[in-house]
């Protein structure tokens, strides 16, 4: 009779609930430790510069880029650095030439590709380069947001305080 007092709905005991909650908390703690291991093992803050390749922007896009402007990750909202420089090149496509049967590269008038160079202070370890909790890596797709533009592209360069 006394055992039924300590059971919920006649089947689940209070002790059973406590054990399940402790197991879930243990898994959460282990997961949190594993996720934060790369950042906590970082070798300290170092200046970095990384370039993000933005394609097929119209001519007015250049007016939206300002040196010294803060850059944020569009998805998480975290600050990931400031713009220190940019490069511009004509946007081009490769089209087939029906007459000669070969592929021809031609510039598209009024459109450009940009490499926006972002400077930041990062935690660098053997496993990762992190600006805060944001990982920076060559080949990574990145979504940038500033006060004047938002755009997506790929990280194409990563320099560690003068090194490549």
C-alpha positions as CSV (number, residue, x, y, z in Angstrom):
1,X,0.0,0.0,0.0
2,X,2.8,2.4,0.9
3,X,4.5,2.0,-2.5
4,X,1.5,3.4,-4.3
5,X,1.9,6.7,-2.5
6,X,5.2,7.4,-4.2
7,X,4.0,6.6,-7.7
8,X,2.5,8.9,-10.3
9,X,-0.4,7.6,-12.3
10,X,0.1,4.3,-10.5
11,X,3.2,3.3,-12.7
12,X,5.9,5.9,-12.6
13,X,7.9,6.4,-9.4
14,X,9.4,9.7,-8.2
15,X,12.8,8.0,-8.0
16,X,12.4,6.9,-11.7
17,X,11.8,10.6,-12.7
18,X,14.9,11.8,-10.8
19,X,17.1,9.1,-12.4
20,X,15.9,10.1,-15.9
21,X,16.5,13.8,-15.3
22,X,20.0,13.1,-14.0
23,X,20.9,11.0,-17.0
24,X,19.6,13.8,-19.4
25,X,21.6,16.4,-17.5
26,X,24.7,14.2,-17.8
27,X,24.3,13.8,-21.5
28,X,23.8,17.6,-21.9
29,X,26.9,18.3,-19.8
30,X,29.0,15.9,-21.9
31,X,27.6,17.4,-25.2
32,X,28.3,21.0,-24.1
33,X,31.9,20.1,-23.1
34,X,32.5,18.4,-26.5
35,X,31.1,21.3,-28.5
36,X,33.1,23.9,-26.6
37,X,36.4,21.9,-26.5
38,X,37.8,23.3,-29.7
39,X,37.2,26.9,-28.6
40,X,38.5,26.4,-25.1
41,X,41.7,24.8,-26.5
42,X,42.5,27.8,-28.6
43,X,46.0,29.2,-28.4
44,X,44.9,32.8,-27.6
45,X,43.7,35.9,-29.5
46,X,45.6,36.7,-32.7
47,X,44.7,39.1,-35.5
48,X,43.5,37.5,-38.7
49,X,42.2,38.7,-42.1
50,X,40.0,36.7,-44.3
51,X,38.5,37.3,-47.7
52,X,34.9,36.5,-48.6
53,X,34.1,36.2,-52.3
54,X,30.8,37.8,-53.3
55,X,29.7,37.2,-56.9
56,X,27.5,39.0,-59.5
57,X,26.9,42.3,-57.8
58,X,25.8,45.4,-59.7
59,X,28.0,48.5,-60.0
60,X,26.2,50.3,-57.2
61,X,27.3,47.6,-54.7
62,X,30.8,49.2,-54.4
63,X,29.1,52.3,-52.8
64,X,27.7,50.1,-50.0
65,X,31.2,48.9,-48.9
66,X,32.9,51.1,-46.4
67,X,36.3,50.4,-44.8
68,X,36.0,50.1,-41.0
69,X,32.3,49.0,-41.2
70,X,31.3,46.3,-38.7
71,X,30.4,42.9,-40.2
72,X,28.0,40.5,-38.6
73,X,27.0,36.9,-39.4
74,X,23.5,37.1,-41.0
75,X,22.3,33.8,-39.5
76,X,23.4,34.2,-35.8
77,X,23.9,37.9,-35.6
78,X,27.4,37.7,-34.1
79,X,30.0,40.3,-34.9
80,X,32.7,38.6,-37.1
81,X,35.0,41.6,-37.8
82,X,35.4,44.8,-39.7
83,X,36.0,45.5,-43.3
84,X,39.7,46.4,-43.9
85,X,39.8,46.3,-47.7
86,X,38.1,45.0,-50.8
87,X,38.9,44.0,-54.4
88,X,36.7,44.2,-57.5
89,X,36.9,42.2,-60.7
90,X,34.5,41.9,-63.7
91,X,31.8,39.2,-63.4
92,X,32.2,36.8,-66.3
93,X,30.4,33.8,-67.7
94,X,31.4,30.9,-70.0
95,X,29.1,30.4,-73.0
96,X,29.3,28.0,-75.9
97,X,30.1,29.5,-79.3
98,X,27.8,27.6,-81.6
99,X,29.7,28.5,-84.8
100,X,33.2,27.4,-83.6
101,X,32.0,24.8,-81.0
102,X,34.2,26.1,-78.3
103,X,33.5,27.6,-74.9
104,X,34.1,31.4,-74.6
105,X,34.6,33.4,-71.5
106,X,33.0,36.9,-71.6
107,X,32.5,39.7,-69.1
108,X,29.0,40.7,-68.2
109,X,28.7,44.5,-68.4
110,X,27.5,46.2,-65.2
111,X,28.2,43.2,-62.8
112,X,31.3,42.5,-60.7
113,X,32.7,40.0,-58.2
114,X,34.1,41.3,-54.9
115,X,36.5,40.0,-52.4
116,X,35.7,41.7,-49.1
117,X,38.6,41.5,-46.7
118,X,37.5,41.3,-43.0
119,X,39.9,41.8,-40.1
120,X,39.2,40.3,-36.7
121,X,40.8,38.9,-33.5
122,X,40.5,35.1,-33.4
123,X,41.1,32.2,-31.1
124,X,43.4,29.8,-33.1
125,X,43.9,26.2,-32.3
126,X,45.0,23.2,-34.3
127,X,41.4,22.3,-35.0
128,X,39.7,25.7,-35.7
129,X,40.0,29.4,-36.1
130,X,37.1,31.1,-34.2
131,X,36.0,34.7,-34.0
132,X,34.0,34.4,-30.8
133,X,31.9,31.3,-31.5
134,X,32.0,31.8,-35.2
135,X,34.3,29.4,-37.1
136,X,36.3,30.9,-40.1
137,X,37.7,28.5,-42.7
138,X,38.6,28.7,-46.3
139,X,35.8,27.2,-48.4
140,X,33.2,27.9,-45.8
141,X,29.9,29.5,-47.0
142,X,29.4,32.7,-45.1
143,X,26.5,35.1,-44.9
144,X,27.6,38.7,-44.2
145,X,25.5,41.6,-42.9
146,X,26.4,45.2,-42.4
147,X,24.4,48.4,-42.0
148,X,24.3,48.9,-45.8
149,X,24.3,45.4,-47.4
150,X,23.7,41.7,-46.8
151,X,25.2,39.0,-49.0
152,X,26.4,35.4,-49.1
153,X,29.6,34.1,-50.4
154,X,32.6,31.8,-49.7
155,X,35.7,32.4,-47.6
156,X,38.6,32.3,-50.1
157,X,41.6,33.6,-48.1
158,X,42.7,33.4,-44.5
159,X,45.8,35.2,-43.2
160,X,47.1,34.9,-39.6
161,X,48.8,38.2,-38.8
162,X,50.8,38.4,-42.0
163,X,50.9,34.6,-42.6
164,X,48.8,32.6,-45.1
